[in-house]
Amino acid sequence: MAGYRQSSFDPNAAWGEPGPPLRPYNWVQWTGVGMLVFGAVFFTAYLLGRFGIIPKWIDDGIPFVSFMPLGAALINARRDRVVADPEAFRRRRMSALSVGLAALVLGAAIAIFLKTKGA
């Protein structure tokens, strides 16, 4: 049974880095946009109700959170081919560093706030 496999088979050979979602959106992608917005709006309403800003009329926000990744998956169902851009790696690295720095600053601010509050 050792000779049935191809020695040169690469299961990831057909996959490259996906490009941006294809435009114009089709009905599947617009359904994804609707699910994403629906989940975001109702989860925001849940959070605002929990903090007492608006009346609390949603008891659990988890079902609404699940709409957001499902909607994102539907939006990304049709992807364009990636275009080779020599500056893409530099932009991606700068974006990752910026997000990391923002997360570090936010974490430090929360830690300082909690320490001064005595929680």
Beta strands, then each sheet from edge to edge (+ up, - down):
end
